[in-house]
Amino acid sequence: MTEQKHVRPVTVQLDGIVFALQRHGGISVYFRELLQRLRRDAISTLFTLDGTPLQTALPAGGVLTTLARPARLMERYRRCRVPASTAPSVFHSSYYRRSRDASLPTVVTVHDFTYERFATGPRRWLHSAQKFAAIRSAQTVVCISQATRDDLLEFVGLRADQQSHVILNGVSEVFRPLSLPPPERPFVLFVGQRAAYKNFARVLTALTFLPELELRCVGGGVFESAELQHTSLAVRQRVKHLGFIDDEQLNVLYNQALCLVYPSRYEGFGIPVAEAMRAGCPVVSIDCKAVREVGGDAIIVSDDEPEALARAILQTIDSARRAACVANGVAVAARYSWEDTYRATLQVYRELSGVV
């Protein structure tokens, strides 16, 4: 009779600190997608939430246990506590924290190196110190794109005994083509933050060459007076900020927009690019490494000068070029699945836990 080998099940401690740091954002979407599938597949998961959540993570249930705890002073920068009553086999923080139990196998997901590229002073030093310490202490590092892995090697490096994996982000199935009437006035769409490296000011200037088009903006907070002060009244009257909207509403905008304009100089992945393509919305970008990785040959790549951006946007009016962008975009976006992201991440957990 063959002896049965006992295999210890995976037990994940997922530190939910990001849900106490942001009201919405790509990182919290990423971890919410992992959490709901861990619960679905009955993978024993302890979700620790230190501090007051700014958004709903996921209701506990089944083998998902949520442990909510008051935040300590400077909680986000402190090591995450491991409850004495549990015995997790792997630790995964949602935002660059280390476990108090240094012997616990650890996964860290690296989303980008925006701070390292663009921030300065104490803000960057504090962020990078925490991030680099988490990366260096982890057994396995997950990068959300090859572009991010290249940055990892540039800024931090990897130990000889460290594992690294490129596991691409997914895209919600909410985003899909719809049959909708055209909007009253054609518009281009801008989604997300408007920091300097996002080149929003260049989009505003490009509007001067596109007098028939509106610009509709989603997310990124309300406009500050400085953002529009050098813009003519004629342009300002065609710029609308729609605030925070849910994915269903965003999908409608992708379906109605002439294109998504996404001229960011730097991204770790660029989820709006994949969302737009999945919804059948053409994408105009500039030569950004991660965006080109995600969009492939489906996107229209422009110089970052405003007049060049305007010319690229106008290409999406041409019916043949538009049809090619839409068809190629839908095909490329099919590569990005949260289910695939989850399956690859679960395999990382199993390998670290000795469950293969």
PALOZA-997871 format. One record per atom (N, C-alpha, C): residue in three letters; x, y, z. Coordinates in steps of 0.02 Angstrom, whole numbers, plus 50000, padded with zeros to 5 digits. Example, Ala and Ser with C-alpha at 12.3 -4.5 7.8 and 13.67 -1.06 7.14 Angstrom:
2
ALA506604971650390
ALA506154977550390
ALA506604983550390
SER506424988850354
SER506844994750357
SER506455000250394
% end
This chain:
356
MET500424994050000
MET500005000050000
MET500445006350000
THR500305010949955
THR500705017049950
THR500545021750008
GLU501065024150040
GLU500975028850096
GLU500735035550071
GLN500205038350100
GLN499945044750081
GLN500355050350114
LYS500595054850073
LYS500995060450099
LYS500525066150118
HIS500605068550179
HIS500195074150202
HIS500465080650175
VAL500045084550143
VAL500245091050116
VAL499885096550154
ARG500275101050183
ARG499985106550221
ARG499625111350173
PRO499005113250186
PRO498645117750141
PRO498935124750145
VAL498825128450091
VAL499025135450090
VAL498585139450137
THR498895143550179
THR498525148250221
THR498845155150211
VAL498475159650180
VAL498745166150161
VAL498565171350213
GLN499055175250236
GLN498895181350272
GLN498975187150223
LEU498425190450208
LEU498435196050162
LEU498335202450202
ASP498845206550204
ASP498825212950241
ASP498455218150199
GLY497895220550223
GLY497465224950185
GLY497585232350196
ILE498205234350210
ILE498345241250229
ILE498135246150174
VAL498155244050110
VAL497975248850057
VAL497255251150062
PHE496815246950091
PHE496115248950097
PHE496005254350150
ALA496515255450191
ALA496495260950239
ALA496885267050214
LEU497155266550152
LEU497565271950125
LEU497235275450066
GLN496805271950027
GLN496515275049968
GLN495775273349962
ARG495395278149937
ARG494675277149928
ARG494525273049867
HIS494935273349818
HIS494885269149759
HIS495545269549723
GLY495675264649681
GLY496315264649645
GLY496485257749620
GLY496965257549575
GLY497155251249543
GLY497415246049590
ILE497775248049642
ILE498065243149688
ILE497515239749729
SER497015243649752
SER496475240549789
SER496045236149744
VAL495965237949681
VAL495615233549634
VAL495975226849628
TYR496625227249621
TYR497045221249614
TYR496945216449673
PHE496975219049734
PHE496915214749793
PHE496195212549805
ARG495715216649786
ARG495015214349793
ARG494885208549745
GLU495155208749686
GLU495075203249638
GLU495385196849665
LEU495975197349696
LEU496285191449726
LEU495855188749783
LEU495625193349827
LEU495245191149885
LEU494605187449866
GLN494235190049818
GLN493605186849802
GLN493705179849772
ARG494265178749737
ARG494395172149710
ARG494675167449761
LEU495075169949808
LEU495305165649863
LEU494715163049903
ARG494215167449915
ARG493615165249951
ARG493215160249909
ARG493145161749845
ARG492765157249801
ARG493055150249801
ASP493725149849800
ASP494065143349794
ASP494225140249862
ALA493955143149915
ALA494045140449983
ALA494775139750002
ILE495185144849982
ILE495875145150004
ILE495885148850071
SER496115145550122
SER496105148550189
SER496495155150189
THR496145160550205
THR496435167250201
THR496255171350262
LEU496765174150293
LEU496665178950348
LEU496805185850319
PHE496275189950317
PHE496335196750292
PHE496375201350351
THR496965204250362
THR497065208850419
THR496995215950395
LEU496575219750430
LEU496425226650411
LEU496585231050471
ASP497135234650466
ASP497365238850521
ASP497175246150508
GLY496705248750547
GLY496485255550538
GLY495795255950507
THR495545261950500
THR494875263050473
THR494875262450398
PRO494485257850369
PRO494495257150296
PRO494155263050262
LEU494435265150206
LEU494145270550166
LEU493705267850111
GLN493685261350103
GLN493265258150053
GLN493135250950076
THR492625247950046
THR492475241050063
THR492965236450027
ALA493255231850065
ALA493715227050035
ALA493315221150008
LEU493045217050054
LEU492645211350034
LEU492335208450098
PRO491695206850097
PRO491395203850157
PRO491725197150173
ALA491815195950237
ALA492095189450257
ALA491575184050245
GLY491815177850243
GLY491365172250232
GLY491755166150211
GLY491495160250224
GLY491845154150207
GLY492505153750243
VAL493045152650206
VAL493695152150237
VAL494075158850236
LEU493735164250217
LEU494025170850221
LEU493835173950288
THR494325175150329
THR494225178150395
THR494515185150394
THR494125190050413
THR494355197050417
THR494485198850489
LEU495075201150503
LEU495265203450570
LEU495395210950567
ALA494915214950592
ALA494985222150593
ALA495285224350659
ARG495795228550654
ARG496155230650715
ARG496265238250713
PRO496265241450772
PRO496425248650773
PRO497135249850748
ALA497215255350713
ALA497885257150688
ALA498335259450744
ARG498955257450741
ARG499465260150786
ARG499745266650755
LEU500125270350794
LEU500445276350768
LEU500885274450709
MET500805278150653
MET501195276950592
MET501115269750567
GLU500505267250571
GLU500365260150555
GLU500625258150486
ARG500535262250436
ARG500705260250368
ARG501445258750360
TYR501865261350404
TYR502585260350399
TYR502845254950447
ARG502395251950485
ARG502605246950535
ARG502505239950508
ARG502865235250538
ARG502785228250519
ARG502095225750538
CYS501805221650495
CYS501135219150506
CYS501145213550558
ARG500675214050605
ARG500625209050658
ARG500325202450633
VAL500585196950658
VAL500315190250643
VAL499965187750706
PRO499305186750704
PRO498955184450764
PRO499235177850790
ALA499305177350855
ALA499585171350885
ALA499155165250873
SER498505166350861
SER498035160750853
SER498055157750782
THR498425160750736
THR498435158150668
THR499135155950649
ALA499175152050596
ALA499815149650572
ALA499835150350496
PRO499885156450470
PRO499895157150398
PRO500525154050368
SER500465151850306
SER501045148850272
SER501365153650223
VAL501035159350209
VAL501315164350164
VAL501005171150181
PHE501405176450173
PHE501185183250189
PHE501225187450126
HIS500705191550114
HIS500675195950056
HIS500375202550077
SER500765207750077
SER500515214350096
SER500245217950035
SER499715221850045
SER499425225649990
SER499815232049976
TYR500275233850021
TYR500665239950006
TYR501325240050045
TYR501785235750025
TYR502485236050044
TYR502625235850119
ARG502225231950155
ARG502395230850226
ARG502715223950234
ARG503115223450285
ARG503415216950303
ARG503035213950362
SER503085207450367
SER502775204050423
SER503205204750486
ARG502875204950543
ARG503255204950605
ARG503625198350614
ASP503345192850587
ASP503675186350588
ASP504145185950529
ALA504795187150541
ALA505275187450486
ALA505385180650453
SER505165175250486
SER505265168550457
SER504705166650409
LEU504175170750405
LEU503595169150363
LEU503745170550290
PRO503685165550245
PRO503805166750174
PRO503355172450148
THR503665176850109
THR503325183050091
THR503335184150015
VAL502755186549991
VAL502685188849922
VAL502605196449923
VAL502925199949878
VAL502795207049871
VAL502625208449797
THR502095212149786
THR501915214249718
THR502155221349707
VAL502535222249653
VAL502795228849636
VAL502385231549577
HIS502075237349587
HIS501625240149537
HIS501965245049490
ASP502425249049517
ASP502775253949475
ASP503335257049516
PHE503705261549484
PHE504225265349517
PHE504115272849504
THR503485274949511
THR503305281849499
THR503665286549547
TYR503675284849611
TYR504015289049660
TYR504755289849643
GLU505055284249624
GLU505775284349609
GLU505925288449546
ARG505455288649499
ARG505555292349437
ARG505405299849445
PHE504915301549486
PHE504665308349484
PHE504645311949551
ALA504605308549607
ALA504555311949672
ALA505255313949696
THR505285318749741
THR505915320949769
THR505835322149844
GLY506395322749878
GLY506395324549948
GLY506135319049994
PRO505935321050056
PRO505725316050106
PRO505175311450083
ARG504705313950042
ARG504155309750018
ARG504425303749980
ARG504905304849937
ARG505195299249900
ARG505615294949946
TRP506025297949989
TRP506465294050031
TRP506075289150075
LEU505535291550104
LEU505155287250149
LEU504825281550110
HIS504515283350053
HIS504185278250012
HIS504695273049988
SER505245275249961
SER505735270649933
SER506065266349986
ALA506185269250044
ALA506485265350098
ALA506035259450117
GLN505385260750124
GLN504915255450142
GLN504855250450085
LYS504775252850023
LYS504685248349966
LYS505295243849956
PHE505895246949957
PHE506495243049944
PHE506615237849999
ALA506465239750062
ALA506545234950116
ALA506075228950107
ALA505445230350087
ALA504965224950075
ALA505195220450018
ILE505445223449965
ILE505685219449907
ILE506275215149928
ARG506745218049962
ARG507365214449979
ARG507255208850029
SER506735209450070
SER506605204250120
SER506155198650095
ALA505835199750036
ALA505345194850010
ALA505705188949978
GLN505375183149981
GLN505625177249946
GLN505435177549871
THR504845180549857
THR504605180949788
THR504355187949773
VAL504555190549716
VAL504335197149694
VAL503915196349631
VAL503315199149632
VAL502855199049574
VAL502855206049544
CYS502955206549479
CYS502915212949443
CYS502325212649396
ILE501965218149389
ILE501345218149350
ILE501465219149275
SER502095220149255
SER502265220649184
SER503015219549178
GLN503235218049117
GLN503955217449106
GLN504295224249115
ALA503945229549097
ALA504235236249107
ALA504375237549181
THR503925235349225
THR504035236249297
THR504605231849321
ARG504655225749294
ARG505225221449313
ARG505885224549292
ASP505905227549233
ASP506515230949212
ASP506695236549260
ASP506195240249283
ASP506315245549333
ASP506555242549399
LEU506275236949417
LEU506485233549479
LEU507235231949476
LEU507455229349420
LEU508165227649413
LEU508595233949413
GLU508325239449387
GLU508705245749386
GLU508765248749455
PHE508215249049493
PHE508205252649556
PHE508405248449616
VAL508255241949615
VAL508355237849675
VAL508785231749660
GLY508635228149607
GLY508975221949593
GLY508645216049628
LEU508895210149615
LEU508635204049645
LEU509205199849672
ARG509095196649729
ARG509575192049755
ARG509595185649712
ALA510135182049717
ALA510195175849679
ALA509665170749700
ASP509465171049764
ASP508985166149790
ASP508255168749787
GLN508145174549757
GLN507465177249752
GLN507135175049687
GLN506495173449692
GLN506095172049633
GLN505745178449610
SER505685179249545
SER505295184949519
SER504845182449463
HIS504255185349459
HIS503755183349409
HIS503435189649380
VAL503325189749315
VAL502905194849284
VAL502215191849278
ILE501745194549317
ILE501045192449315
ILE500635198649298
LEU500375198749237
LEU500035204649213
LEU499375205849249
ASN499195212249255
ASN498545214049283
ASN497985211249238
GLY497395210749267
GLY496805208849229
GLY496385214949213
VAL495825213749183
VAL495335218949167
VAL494645216249183
SER494235220349214
SER493565218249233
SER493145216549171
GLU492745211349177
GLU492295209449123
GLU491715214349114
VAL491665219149159
VAL491165224549150
VAL491295228249085
PHE491925228849066
PHE492105232749007
PHE492005228448944
ARG491555230848901
ARG491355227048842
ARG491035231848792
PRO491035229948728
PRO490705234248678
PRO489945234248688
LEU489635240048678
LEU488915241048683
LEU488655244148618
SER488035243148606
SER487705246548549
SER487355252748577
LEU487655258648567
LEU487395264848595
LEU487345270148541
PRO486875274648548
PRO486845280348501
PRO487445284948514
PRO487665288648464
PRO488235293148474
PRO488045298748522
PRO488545301648556
PRO488395307248602
PRO488195313448563
GLU487885318248597
GLU487675324348564
GLU488265328148534
ARG488825327848568
ARG489435331048542
ARG490005326148550
PRO490405325048498
PRO490955320148504
PRO491465322348557
PHE491745317548591
PHE492215319048645
PHE492785313948648
VAL493335316248676
VAL493885311648694
VAL493865310948769
LEU494135305448793
LEU494095303748864
LEU494795303548894
PHE494845306348955
PHE495475306148994
PHE495295302949061
VAL495635297649080
VAL495465293849141
VAL496065293749188
GLY495955295649252
GLY496455294849303
GLY496785301349326
GLN497345300449360
GLN497705306149389
GLN497965310749334
ARG498095317049353
ARG498325322049306
ARG498985325149327
ALA499405321349361
ALA500065323749382
ALA500465325749320
ALA501015329349331
ALA501395332249275
ALA501605326949224
TYR501825321149247
TYR502075316149200
TYR501505312949160
LYS500875314249179
LYS500305311649142
LYS500155315949079
ASN500475321849074
ASN500425326149015
ASN499725328749002
PHE499345329849055
PHE498665332549046
PHE498675339449015
ALA499155343649033
ALA499195350449005
ALA499265350248929
ARG499615345148904
ARG499695344548831
ARG499035342648797
VAL498635338848832
VAL497975337048805
VAL497545343348800
LEU497565347648852
LEU497195353848849
LEU497405358148789
THR498065358448778
THR498305362448722
THR498095359248655
ALA498095352548653
ALA497885349048592
ALA497165350848573
LEU496755352348624
LEU496055354148610
LEU495995360448568
THR496505364848570
THR496465370848528
THR496475369048454
PHE496735363148436
PHE496745360848367
PHE496145356448351
LEU495705355448400
LEU495125350948392
LEU494495354548414
PRO494295359948380
PRO493755364248404
PRO493075360848407
GLU492985355248373
GLU492345351748374
GLU492275346748430
LEU492805345548468
LEU492805340148517
LEU492795342748589
GLU492455339048632
GLU492485340048704
GLU493005335448734
LEU493225337148794
LEU493655332748834
LEU493285331148898
ARG493165324748910
ARG492835322648972
ARG493345318949015
CYS493375320849078
CYS493875318149124
CYS493535314249180
VAL493835308649197
VAL493575304349250
VAL494125303149301
GLY493955303849366
GLY494445302549418
GLY494955308149425
GLY495445306949468
GLY495975311749477
GLY495815317749521
GLY495215317849550
GLY495025323449592
GLY494775329349551
VAL494475334149585
VAL494205340049551
VAL494785344249523
PHE494625348249473
PHE495135352549444
PHE495365357749494
GLU496015358949496
GLU496285364549532
GLU496355370449485
SER496295376449512
SER496295382449469
SER496925382849427
ALA497485380549454
ALA498115380949417
ALA498125376649354
GLU497725371249354
GLU497725366749297
GLU497435370049234
LEU496975374649243
LEU496625377649187
LEU496785384949175
GLN497225387849216
GLN497315395149213
GLN497645397549149
HIS498035393149116
HIS498355395249054
HIS497975392848992
THR497355390649003
THR496945388048949
THR496425393348929
SER496305393948865
SER495835398948841
SER495125397148864
LEU494695402248866
LEU493995401248885
LEU493655396348836
ALA493825396848772
ALA493515392448722
ALA493675385148735
VAL494275383848760
VAL494465376948777
VAL494135374948843
ARG494165379248894
ARG493885377548959
ARG493145375748954
GLN492785379048909
GLN492075377648902
GLN491945370748873
ARG492455367548846
ARG492375360848817
ARG492675355448860
VAL492885357148921
VAL493175352348967
VAL492685350949023
LYS492525344649033
LYS492045342649086
LYS492375337549131
HIS492305338649196
HIS492545333649245
HIS491945329949273
LEU491945323249266
LEU491365319249285
LEU491445316149354
GLY491995317549388
GLY492085314949456
GLY492205307549457
PHE492025304449512
PHE492105297249519
PHE491465293849495
ILE491545288949450
ILE490985285149425
ILE491135277749431
ASP490625273549429
ASP490755266349435
ASP490945263449367
ASP491125257049366
ASP491385253949305
ASP490855253649250
GLU490235252449268
GLU489715252249217
GLU489645258949182
GLN489675264349220
GLN489635271049190
GLN490255272449148
LEU490835270249173
LEU491445271249135
LEU491435267349070
ASN491145261349071
ASN491095257449010
ASN490675261148957
VAL490135264448979
VAL489725268348933
VAL490145273848901
LEU490555277248941
LEU490975282548914
LEU491485279848864
TYR491795274148880
TYR492265271148833
TYR491915269648766
ASN491295267348771
ASN490925265548710
ASN490725271648669
GLN490625277348703
GLN490395283348667
GLN490975287748645
ALA491555287148677
ALA492115291648663
ALA492405290548593
LEU492645295948565
LEU493025295248503
LEU493655291148516
CYS493965292348572
CYS494555288348593
CYS494715289948666
LEU495125285648696
LEU495445287148759
LEU496115290348742
VAL496255296348769
VAL496905299348759
VAL497295298248824
TYR497885294948817
TYR498255292748876
TYR499005294248864
PRO499185300648869
PRO499875302548850
PRO500375302448908
SER500295297748954
SER500725297349012
SER501445295448992
ARG501925298749024
ARG502625297149010
ARG502855290849046
TYR502475288849097
TYR502695283049136
TYR502095279549167
GLU502095272949165
GLU501595268749197
GLU501925262149218
GLY501615258949268
GLY501815252149284
GLY501445247149241
PHE500825249049221
PHE500415244749178
PHE499975249049134
GLY499525252949165
GLY499065257149127
GLY498395253749117
ILE498045252349173
ILE497405248749170
ILE496895252149124
PRO496825258949124
PRO496335261849079
PRO496445260049005
VAL497065258948985
VAL497205256948916
VAL496885250248901
ALA496975245448946
ALA496685238748936
ALA495915239048941
GLU495655243148988
GLU494925243848993
GLU494635246548929
ALA494935251848903
ALA494675255048843
ALA494675250048784
MET495235246548775
MET495275241848720
MET494745236448727
ARG494635234048788
ARG494135228848798
ARG493435231348782
ALA493325237848792
ALA492665240748778
ALA492595242848705
GLY493115241948665
GLY493075243848595
GLY493195251248583
CYS493605254348626
CYS493765261448621
CYS494485262248597
PRO494605265748542
PRO495295266848520
PRO495705270548573
VAL496355269448573
VAL496795272548622
VAL497345276448586
VAL497435282648607
VAL497995286848584
VAL498465287848642
SER499095286148633
SER499595286848686
SER500225290048657
ILE500725290948701
ILE501385292748677
ILE501835286748689
ASP502475287548676
ASP502935281848680
ASP503125280348752
CYS502675277048787
CYS502775274848856
CYS502875267348857
LYS503415264948887
LYS503605257848883
LYS503055253148905
ALA502775254248964
ALA502265249748991
ALA501625250048949
VAL501435256048927
VAL500825256748887
VAL500895253148820
ARG501485253548790
ARG501605250048727
ARG501605242448739
GLU501855240348796
GLU501835233248813
GLU501115230748820
VAL500695234648852
VAL500005232748863
VAL499595233348799
GLY499695238748762
GLY499275240148704
GLY499495236848639
GLY500135234948636
GLY500385231748576
GLY500275236048515
ASP500105232848459
ASP500005236548397
ASP499285239248390
ALA498895238748444
ALA498195240948440
ALA498125248448454
ILE498635251548483
ILE498575258548503
ILE498915263048451
ILE498695269348449
ILE499005274348406
ILE499505278148449
VAL500145277748430
VAL500675280948469
VAL500875287548435
SER500855292848474
SER500995299548449
SER501615302448482
ASP501905307548451
ASP502375311948487
ASP501975315448542
ASP502325318148593
ASP501955321148648
ASP501825328548637
GLU501985331348580
GLU501805338248566
GLU501055338848554
PRO500735344148577
PRO500005344848572
PRO499745344048501
GLU500065347048452
GLU499815346648384
GLU499845339448358
ALA500375335748378
ALA500435328748358
ALA499895324548391
LEU499745326048455
LEU499205322548489
LEU498535323748453
ALA498425329948433
ALA497805331648398
ALA497755327748332
ARG498295327248296
ARG498285323448233
ARG498135316048246
ALA498435313348299
ALA498315306348316
ALA497585305148334
ILE497295309748373
ILE496595309148391
ILE496145309248329
LEU496305313648282
LEU495915314148221
LEU495935307748179
GLN496465303848188
GLN496505297448151
GLN495935292748170
THR495685293448231
THR495155288848254
THR494475290548224
ILE494435296048188
ILE493815297748153
ILE493755293748089
ASP494335292448057
ASP494335288547995
ASP494045281648007
SER493535279747971
SER493165273547986
SER493595267347980
ALA494035267047930
ALA494445261047921
ALA494955260547978
ARG495285266147994
ARG495785266048048
ARG495445264548115
ARG494855267348124
ARG494495266248187
ARG494305258848194
ALA494045255848140
ALA493845248848142
ALA494445244348158
ALA495025245948130
ALA495625241948143
ALA495835242648216
CYS495815248748243
CYS495995249948313
CYS495535246048360
VAL494885246248346
VAL494405242848389
VAL494505235348387
ALA494565232448326
ALA494655225248320
ALA495305222848353
ASN495845226448340
ASN496485224548369
ASN496475225448445
GLY496155230748468
GLY496125232048540
GLY495745226748577
VAL495165224648551
VAL494775219348584
VAL495185212848587
ALA495555211348533
ALA495955205248532
ALA496525205548582
VAL496865211348586
VAL497425212048633
VAL497175211848705
ALA496615215248719
ALA496355215548787
ALA496135208748813
ALA495985204148768
ALA495785197348789
ALA496345193748827
ARG496955196248821
ARG497525193248857
ARG497495194748933
TYR497125199948952
TYR497155202349021
TYR496545200049059
SER496645195349103
SER496095192249140
SER496285192049214
TRP495825194349257
TRP495955193849328
TRP495985186549350
GLU495635182249315
GLU495665175049331
GLU496375172449319
ASP496685174549264
ASP497375172449250
ASP497855175349301
THR497745181749319
THR498165184949371
THR498115180949436
TYR497515179249455
TYR497405175449517
TYR497735168549514
ARG497635164949460
ARG497905158149455
ARG498665158249460
ALA498985163049427
ALA499715163449430
ALA499955165349500
THR499575169849533
THR499765171949601
THR499655166249651
LEU499115162449643
LEU498985156649686
LEU499545151549679
GLN499805150649619
GLN500365146049609
GLN500985148349648
VAL501085154949650
VAL501635157749690
VAL501545156049763
TYR500925157049789
TYR500785155249858
TYR500925147949872
ARG500715143649826
ARG500805136349836
ARG501545134549837
GLU501925137449792
GLU502635135849790
GLU502985138049854
LEU502815143949880
LEU503125146349942
LEU502905142150002
SER502295139449998
SER502035135350053
SER502235128050048
GLY502585126249994
GLY502775119249983
GLY502205115049957
VAL501695118349929
VAL501115114749900
VAL501145115849824
VAL501335110849788
VAL501385111449716
VAL500885106949680
% end
